[in-house]
Amino acid sequence: MEHLSSQARIQAFIYEQFPLSRNLQVSVTDNLFSAGVVDSLGILDLVTFLENEFQIVVSDDELTPENFETIQGMAQFLENKKNIGES
């Protein structure tokens, strides 16, 4: 999956891990919580995936809806973490 963009890698994981996302054909801007795709346990799976796949650490204060409610938001969160790490 290394050659895919971070957004595509996140979407592929969500489609694989959360079958409802495939059924609903969620887009990168769909709210995963309100669509019922991800719940409180699912967020743990997402955080673990992001930490392992992108070699980051997600702190408790970063666990906000803005960072995790959409695939696009997660990709932006990763980009922001990468930019902070490079400065």
C-alpha positions in Angstrom: 0.0 0.0 0.0 3.1 2.2 0.2 2.6 3.7 -3.3 -0.9 5.0 -2.5 -1.6 8.5 -1.1 -2.3 8.6 2.7 -6.0 9.4 1.9 -6.2 6.3 -0.4 -4.5 4.1 2.2 -6.9 5.3 4.9 -9.9 4.7 2.7 -8.6 1.2 1.8 -8.2 0.3 5.5 -11.7 1.6 6.3 -13.3 -0.3 3.5 -11.5 -3.4 4.6 -12.1 -3.0 8.4 -15.6 -1.6 8.4 -17.9 -3.4 6.0 -20.7 -0.8 6.3 -18.3 1.7 4.6 -18.3 -0.5 1.5 -22.1 -0.9 1.6 -22.6 2.9 1.9 -19.7 3.6 -0.5 -18.5 6.3 1.8 -16.6 9.2 0.2 -13.6 10.9 1.7 -15.8 13.7 3.0 -18.6 11.6 4.5 -18.8 11.7 8.3 -17.9 8.2 9.5 -19.5 8.7 12.9 -22.9 10.0 11.8 -23.0 7.4 9.0 -22.6 4.7 11.7 -19.4 3.3 10.1 -17.1 4.0 13.1 -18.0 3.9 16.8 -15.9 4.3 19.9 -14.2 1.0 19.5 -13.7 1.6 15.8 -11.8 4.8 16.6 -9.2 2.7 18.5 -8.7 0.6 15.3 -8.3 3.7 13.3 -5.7 5.2 15.7 -3.8 1.9 15.8 -3.8 1.8 12.0 -2.6 5.4 11.6 0.1 5.0 14.2 1.4 1.7 12.7 1.0 2.6 9.0 2.4 6.2 9.2 4.8 5.8 12.2 3.1 8.6 14.2 1.9 8.9 17.8 -1.6 10.2 18.3 -1.9 12.0 21.6 -5.2 12.1 23.6 -5.7 15.8 22.8 -5.5 15.0 19.1 -8.5 12.7 19.4 -11.0 15.2 18.1 -13.9 14.9 15.7 -12.1 17.2 13.2 -9.2 14.8 13.0 -11.1 11.6 12.7 -14.7 12.1 11.4 -13.8 11.9 7.7 -11.1 10.2 5.6 -10.1 13.6 4.3 -9.8 14.9 7.9 -7.5 12.0 8.8 -5.3 12.6 5.8 -5.1 16.3 6.7 -4.3 15.4 10.3 -1.4 13.2 9.0 -0.2 16.0 6.7 -0.2 18.5 9.6 1.7 16.0 11.8 4.3 15.5 9.1 4.7 19.2 8.6 5.2 19.7 12.4 7.7 17.0 12.4 9.8 18.5 9.6 10.0 22.0 11.2 
